[in-house]
Structure formats: C-alpha cells, structure tokens
Amino acid sequence: MQFEDLAVWQRSADLACEIYIHFKSSKEFGLKDQITRSALSISSNIAGANFERACAASKR
C-alpha cells in the first residue's frame, strides 16, 4: 500500500494546504513559517514511516 492511499495522509495533506491558505496573507512571518512547516511535517512523517516499514518488510 502506498502512503498516498492512506486516509490519514490525505487528511494531513489537506490540512497543510488549508493552513497555508489561511496564513498566506499573515504578517506574522515567524508564526507563519513555523506553523506551515509543522503542518507539512505531519504528512512527511507519515510518508517516511510508511517507507521505513516497507523497507523492513522487504528485508525479511
């Protein structure tokens, strides 16, 4: 199974887009940068964990 097929990854990617759009015109650059990076990190971590699990399974 690809990570893109996981509902949790799809929801986290949607959340990252919504947060980016919400903070697009924000003047609080430090907050904007931190919160958008944090939101992107969620889907990236899910994808990374799925990749590691697939590699471990293929070594068996």
SERO-4910 file (N, C-alpha, C, O; in steps of 0.05 Angstrom, whole numbers):
BEGIN
 pado doro    nc1    nc2    nc3   cac1   cac2   cac3    cc1    cc2    cc3    oc1    oc2    oc3
  Met    A     17    -24      0      0      0      0     18     25      0     37     27     15
  Gln    A     11     43    -17     25     69    -19     15     88      3     -8     87     10
  Phe    A     33    105     12     24    124     33      3    143     23    -13    153     39
  Glu    A      3    149     -3    -17    167    -14    -45    155    -12    -65    170    -13
  Asp    A    -48    129     -9    -74    116     -6    -85    117     22   -108    112     27
  Leu    A    -68    124     42    -77    125     69    -94    150     74    -87    172     67
  Ala    A   -117    145     87   -135    168     93   -122    188    111   -126    212    108
  Val    A   -106    179    130    -92    197    149    -73    215    134    -70    239    141
  Trp    A    -59    204    114    -40    221     98    -56    241     81    -48    264     80
  Gln    A    -77    233     69    -94    251     53   -105    274     70   -105    297     62
  Arg    A   -114    267     94   -125    288    112   -103    307    121   -107    331    123
  Ser    A    -79    297    126    -57    314    135    -47    332    112    -40    355    117
  Ala    A    -48    322     88    -40    338     65    -61    361     60    -54    383     54
  Asp    A    -87    354     64   -108    374     62   -105    395     83   -108    419     78
  Leu    A    -98    386    108    -94    405    130    -71    424    124    -74    448    129
  Ala    A    -49    414    113    -26    431    106    -34    452     86    -26    475     88
  Cys    A    -50    444     66    -59    463     46    -77    485     58    -75    508     52
  Glu    A    -96    476     76   -114    495     89    -99    515    106   -105    539    107
  Ile    A    -79    505    121    -63    522    138    -47    542    121    -45    566    128
  Tyr    A    -35    533     99    -20    550     82    -38    573     71    -30    596     71
  Ile    A    -62    565     62    -81    585     51    -89    605     73    -91    629     68
  His    A    -95    595     97   -103    612    119    -82    632    127    -89    655    132
  Phe    A    -57    624    127    -36    642    136    -22    656    113     -1    670    117
  Lys    A    -32    653     88    -19    664     64    -14    694     67      7    704     59
  Ser    A    -33    709     77    -31    738     79    -22    748    106    -24    772    112
  Ser    A    -14    730    123     -6    737    151     19    753    151     38    748    136
  Lys    A     20    773    168     44    790    171     63    778    193     85    788    196
  Glu    A     53    759    208     69    746    229     87    725    216     80    701    216
  Phe    A    109    734    205    126    716    189    137    692    204    139    670    194
  Gly    A    145    697    229    156    675    246    135    654    251    141    630    248
  Leu    A    111    662    259     90    644    265     81    629    239     77    605    239
  Lys    A     79    645    218     70    633    192     90    612    183     81    590    175
  Asp    A    115    617    185    136    598    176    135    573    194    135    551    184
  Gln    A    133    577    220    134    554    238    109    536    235    111    512    235
  Ile    A     86    548    233     61    532    231     58    518    204     48    496    203
  Thr    A     67    531    183     65    517    157     86    494    155     80    473    144
  Arg    A    109    498    167    129    476    167    119    453    184    123    430    178
  Ser    A    106    460    207     96    439    224     74    423    211     73    398    213
  Ala    A     56    437    196     34    423    182     45    405    161     35    383    157
  Leu    A     66    414    146     78    397    125     92    373    137     93    352    125
  Ser    A    102    376    161    117    355    175     99    331    180    109    308    180
  Ile    A     74    335    185     56    313    192     55    293    169     60    269    173
  Ser    A     49    303    145     47    284    122     74    273    114     76    250    105
  Ser    A     95    289    118    122    278    112    130    256    131    142    236    122
  Asn    A    123    258    156    129    237    176    113    212    170    123    190    173
  Ile    A     88    215    162     72    191    155     84    177    131     87    153    131
  Ala    A     93    192    111    105    180     87    131    167     94    137    145     84
  Gly    A    147    179    111    173    168    119    170    142    135    185    123    130
  Ala    A    150    141    153    145    117    168    136     94    150    144     71    154
  Asn    A    119    101    131    110     80    112    133     69     96    134     45     90
  Phe    A    151     87     87    174     78     71    192     60     88    201     39     78
  Glu    A    197     67    113    214     51    130    202     23    135    216      3    135
  Arg    A    176     23    139    162     -3    143    164    -20    119    168    -44    121
  Ala    A    161     -8     95    163    -24     70    191    -35     66    194    -58     57
  Cys    A    211    -19     73    239    -29     70    245    -51     90    258    -71     83
  Ala    A    235    -49    114    239    -70    134    225    -96    126    236   -118    130
  Ala    A    201    -94    114    187   -117    105    201   -131     81    200   -155     79
  Ser    A    213   -115     64    227   -127     41    253   -141     48    262   -158     34
  Lys    A    264   -134     71    288   -147     81    283   -175     93    302   -190     96
  Arg    A    259   -180    100    252   -206    113    251   -228     93    246   -251    101
***
